[in-house]
Amino acid sequence: MSGAEMSDDVLAVDLGGTNFRMARVSAAGAVVARAEVPTASVGDVVDGLRAMIPLVQGEDVPRVVFAAPGVVDRERGTVVFCGNLDDALRATIVRSRLEELLGKQVTLLNDADCAAIGEAWAGAGRGARTVVYVTASTGIGAGLVHRGRLYVGRFSAMEAGQTRLGLDAIDRAEHVGSGTALAWTARQGGLELSNEELVRAAHQDGPARRALEHTMEAFGVVLANLAWLLAPDRIVVGGGLGLADPLVLDLARAAFASSGPRFLEDLEIVPAVLRDDAGLVGAAFVDQALAEGV
């Protein structure tokens, strides 16, 4: 196919712990078509990509933006660390290999970075000068967009889930302030419920409420630490736990109020409006967000 016939759309790819997703996204950020396969069914990301490309009519799209969990080495085009992804699958994510086997240009980014771009350019962060996106899900991830540009060096940054909230190893942010942490805390209290059930039960006083308060206190401290470091004017919260119920964010805001910088009077902590599509939509604006000068 000649270059004149190639589409301006992009194939946005999001590799999660549960689902491996692809969407055909227009240059304006509209999701045109989407497909997904279970991550557990994929031993090599190339196989998953090849299966999904025809499902989104992506044969004519020359560009793939691949959002991967963990730390991305942008020079080598690899994922060098990921606490929530099988090492064998992670090893198949190599930019040069994907380009060779798919015959398409590939941009490899951290998934939270891609979601941060989406929310900053087309979501809850629009109009803000400095946007910090934080996801509360299985783990905790974050991305920073300042004046429309993503903060990134050779390696992707903002691994908020790996920061420590105390001196003990168990005090790593993901261990105490994530969806995984909520489930563990609830089990310690004798509750065998899904996180969705826990959040619903937390509207009444009892062990579920105490488990959610404990988890979101830790998450709120993570937000406060980021605010002390970066002085944003908007923090956008996404992820399965972060968006589960307004109560979740209310509890995080309460913890932030007692530990965050009070001089940031105009700082807003808001839910992600693009929800699970933040990273897919962000793929459309990657070139602008990675413009020279970052």
C-alpha positions in Angstrom: 0.0 0.0 0.0 1.4 3.4 -0.9 2.0 6.1 1.6 -0.8 8.2 0.1 -3.3 5.5 0.9 -2.2 5.1 4.5 -4.5 6.3 7.3 -3.8 9.1 9.7 -5.3 7.0 12.5 -3.2 5.3 15.1 -3.5 1.8 16.6 -3.5 2.3 20.4 -2.5 -0.7 22.4 -2.9 -1.2 26.1 -1.4 -4.2 27.8 -3.0 -4.8 31.2 -2.8 -7.6 33.7 -6.3 -8.9 32.7 -6.9 -7.7 29.2 -4.7 -6.9 26.1 -6.6 -4.2 24.3 -6.3 -2.4 20.9 -8.3 0.5 19.4 -8.2 2.3 16.2 -8.1 6.0 17.2 -8.5 9.0 15.0 -6.1 12.0 15.0 -8.7 13.8 17.1 -8.8 11.1 19.7 -12.0 9.4 18.8 -12.1 5.6 19.3 -13.2 4.2 15.9 -13.0 0.5 16.6 -11.8 -1.7 19.5 -10.9 -5.3 20.3 -9.4 -7.2 23.2 -8.0 -10.6 24.2 -7.3 -12.0 27.6 -3.7 -11.3 28.6 -3.3 -14.8 30.0 -4.0 -16.2 26.6 -1.0 -14.4 25.0 2.5 -15.8 25.3 4.0 -13.2 22.8 2.6 -9.8 22.4 3.1 -10.0 18.6 0.6 -12.9 18.4 -2.0 -10.8 20.3 -1.4 -7.8 18.1 -1.7 -9.8 14.9 -5.0 -11.2 16.1 -6.5 -7.8 16.9 -5.3 -5.8 14.0 -8.0 -7.2 11.6 -10.6 -6.9 14.3 -10.2 -3.1 14.3 -9.6 -2.9 10.5 -6.1 -1.7 11.2 -4.2 -3.2 8.2 -3.9 0.3 6.6 -2.8 2.1 9.8 1.0 2.6 9.8 1.5 3.5 13.4 1.2 1.6 16.7 1.4 3.3 20.1 2.0 0.5 22.6 1.3 1.4 26.3 3.0 -1.1 28.6 3.0 -1.4 32.4 6.3 -0.8 34.1 9.4 1.2 33.3 10.2 1.8 29.7 13.7 2.3 28.3 12.9 4.7 25.5 16.3 4.5 23.9 16.4 0.7 23.6 12.6 0.3 23.2 12.2 -2.2 26.0 10.3 -2.6 29.3 13.1 -3.0 32.0 10.9 -3.4 35.1 7.3 -4.4 35.8 6.0 -5.8 39.0 2.7 -6.9 37.6 3.7 -8.6 34.4 5.1 -12.0 33.6 8.8 -11.8 32.8 8.4 -14.0 29.7 5.7 -11.8 28.2 7.6 -8.7 29.1 10.6 -9.9 27.2 8.6 -10.0 24.0 8.0 -6.3 24.2 10.9 -4.9 22.1 10.1 -2.0 19.8 12.5 -3.0 17.0 11.1 -6.5 17.0 7.5 -5.3 16.9 8.3 -2.9 14.0 10.0 -5.7 12.1 7.3 -8.3 12.6 4.3 -6.0 12.2 5.7 -3.8 9.4 4.5 -0.7 11.3 6.1 2.2 13.2 5.9 1.6 16.9 6.1 4.0 19.8 6.6 2.3 23.2 5.3 4.2 26.3 4.5 3.5 29.9 0.7 3.0 30.3 0.2 5.6 33.0 2.1 8.1 30.8 -0.2 7.4 27.9 -3.3 7.8 30.1 -1.8 11.1 31.5 -1.5 12.4 28.0 -5.1 11.4 27.2 -6.5 13.1 30.3 -4.4 16.2 29.9 -5.2 16.7 26.2 -8.7 15.5 26.0 -10.0 14.7 29.4 -10.2 15.9 33.0 -6.9 17.7 32.8 -7.7 20.0 29.9 -7.0 23.7 30.7 -4.6 22.8 33.6 -1.0 23.9 33.5 0.4 21.0 35.4 -1.5 17.7 35.4 -0.5 14.7 37.5 -2.4 11.5 36.5 -2.5 8.7 39.1 -4.1 5.3 38.7 -5.3 3.3 41.6 -5.9 -0.3 40.4 -4.0 -3.5 40.9 -1.0 -1.3 41.5 -0.4 2.5 41.5 1.0 4.3 38.5 1.4 8.0 37.6 2.3 10.4 34.8 3.1 14.1 34.7 2.1 16.5 31.9 3.3 20.1 32.1 2.1 22.6 29.6 0.9 19.8 27.4 4.3 18.0 27.4 5.0 14.6 29.0 7.8 14.5 31.6 10.0 11.7 30.5 13.7 11.0 30.1 15.5 8.0 28.8 13.3 5.9 31.2 9.7 6.5 31.9 9.3 8.2 35.3 6.6 8.7 38.0 6.6 5.1 39.4 4.6 6.3 42.4 3.7 2.8 43.4 7.3 2.0 44.1 7.8 4.9 46.6 7.9 4.2 50.3 5.5 5.6 52.9 7.5 4.3 55.8 10.8 2.6 56.7 9.5 -1.0 56.4 9.4 -2.8 53.1 5.7 -3.4 53.5 5.2 0.3 53.4 5.8 0.5 49.6 2.9 2.5 48.2 1.4 -0.3 46.2 1.5 -2.6 49.2 -0.8 -0.3 51.2 -2.7 2.0 48.8 -3.8 -0.1 45.8 -6.6 -2.4 44.9 -4.4 -5.3 45.8 -3.8 -3.7 49.2 -7.5 -3.3 49.8 -8.2 -6.9 49.1 -5.4 -8.0 51.5 -6.5 -5.6 54.2 -10.1 -6.9 54.0 -9.0 -10.5 54.2 -7.0 -9.7 57.3 -10.3 -8.5 58.8 -12.1 -11.7 57.9 -13.8 -10.4 54.7 -13.8 -12.5 51.6 -15.3 -10.0 49.2 -14.4 -8.6 45.8 -13.2 -5.0 45.8 -16.4 -4.0 44.1 -18.4 -5.6 46.9 -16.1 -4.1 49.5 -16.6 -0.6 48.2 -20.4 -1.0 48.2 -20.3 -2.3 51.8 -18.0 0.6 52.9 -21.0 3.0 52.7 -22.0 1.5 56.1 -19.8 1.5 59.2 -18.0 -1.8 59.7 -14.9 -3.8 58.6 -15.3 -3.0 54.9 -15.4 0.8 55.7 -12.3 0.5 57.9 -10.4 -1.4 55.2 -11.3 1.1 52.5 -10.4 4.0 54.8 -7.0 2.5 55.6 -6.2 1.9 51.9 -7.4 5.3 50.7 -5.5 7.0 53.5 -2.3 5.5 52.1 -3.3 6.5 48.6 -4.2 10.0 49.7 -0.7 10.3 51.2 0.8 9.2 47.8 -1.2 12.1 46.2 0.0 14.5 48.9 3.7 13.5 48.4 3.3 14.1 44.6 1.8 17.5 45.3 4.6 18.5 47.6 7.1 17.5 44.9 5.4 18.8 41.7 2.9 21.5 42.8 0.3 20.6 40.2 -2.9 22.5 39.7 -4.8 19.3 38.9 -4.5 15.7 40.0 -6.6 13.3 37.9 -7.3 9.9 39.4 -8.1 6.8 37.3 -8.0 3.1 37.6 -10.4 0.4 38.7 -10.3 1.3 42.3 -9.9 5.0 41.8 -13.1 5.2 39.7 -15.1 2.5 41.6 -17.3 4.9 43.6 -17.2 8.6 44.6 -16.6 7.5 48.1 -13.1 6.2 47.2 -12.0 9.6 46.0 -13.7 11.4 48.9 -11.6 9.3 51.4 -8.4 10.0 49.4 -9.2 13.7 49.5 -9.7 13.6 53.2 -6.2 12.0 53.7 -4.7 14.6 51.3 -6.2 17.5 53.3 -4.3 16.4 56.4 -1.0 15.8 54.7 -0.8 17.8 51.5 0.4 21.4 50.8 -2.3 23.8 51.9 -0.9 26.6 49.9 -2.0 24.9 46.7 -5.4 26.5 47.1 -6.5 26.0 43.5 -5.5 22.3 43.3 -8.3 20.0 42.2 -8.4 16.3 42.7 -10.8 14.9 40.1 -11.8 11.6 38.6 -10.6 10.7 35.1 -13.4 11.4 32.6 -12.0 9.1 29.9 -12.0 6.2 32.4 -10.5 3.0 30.9 -10.0 4.8 27.5 -7.6 7.4 28.8 -4.5 5.5 27.4 -6.2 4.7 24.1 -7.2 8.3 23.6 -3.8 9.5 24.7 -2.2 7.6 21.8 -3.6 10.2 19.4 -1.7 13.0 21.1 1.7 11.3 21.8 3.6 13.3 19.1 2.5 16.6 20.6 3.2 15.5 24.2 6.7 14.2 23.2 7.5 17.3 21.1 11.2 18.4 21.2 12.0 20.5 24.3 10.6 18.0 26.8 
